[in-house]
Amino acid sequence: MKTWTDQLVFFDIDGTLLDTHGEGREAFICGLEQVTGTPDDLSYVSFAGNTDRKVLGEVLARRRMPWEEAAVPPLFECIAEALRKRLAHRPGTPVRGAGALVARLRSLGAGLGLVTGNIRACAYLKLASVGLDGFFPFGGFGDAHAERADILREALKAAEATGWRVKADGVCLIGDTPYDVAAGQAVGVPVLGVASGRYTAFDLRKAGAAWAAEDFEQMEEWLRRIWKPNG
């Protein structure tokens, strides 16, 4: 008989669990200037649904510079430190109802993970600013991968390494953008959409979400959909 301890639920962060009011973008701008010495407002970059590696690739392409892997970790460290300082003065705001759903899922025994374009350090800094950093022991992050589908694959491997069995009928991803939906479709993981960011529930369903809601307020409906994400 299926139990909640058979269920893996992955969450996107930005727009799904919390809003950092643009501080992630500002930290990226700050870290980039600190390392390269060149100011850049990144006005040509959309951060919604993006990944830190992909953003960096867009910057380098704009500057017509080659990718140098050895330079990536120091840059990401500077970005994380800039974010740490910014969030100390202006913490993120949790998406209404998100924390309650996360806490309920953990109380039921579900496995909770992350699928985020943030590098690991920035992901947990953002979660810590709203008190959610202790809920997610594993996940996939933007440190090593530019594509969300690869990040989701990393998250599934991380879950298995932690002792969870990944079963086709026991995993889902919750996100707020069509990019989350596309990642789930590429890997074969159903996505439940929440219209807490710039995209509507209609947008998310049109993109292929198994289900989408305007917010997290209907707790029992969310639990039912997570239990049977294709239902």
PyMOL commands that set and color helices and strands:
alter all, ss='L'
color gray80, all
select helices_A, chain A and resi 4-6+23-36+52-63+69-89+98-108+120-129+133-135+148-161+178-187+201-207+219-227
alter helices_A, ss='H'
color red, helices_A
select strands_A, chain A and resi 8-11+18-19+93-94+111-115+138-140+171-175+191-194+211-213
alter strands_A, ss='S'
color yellow, strands_A
deselect
rebuild
show_as cartoon
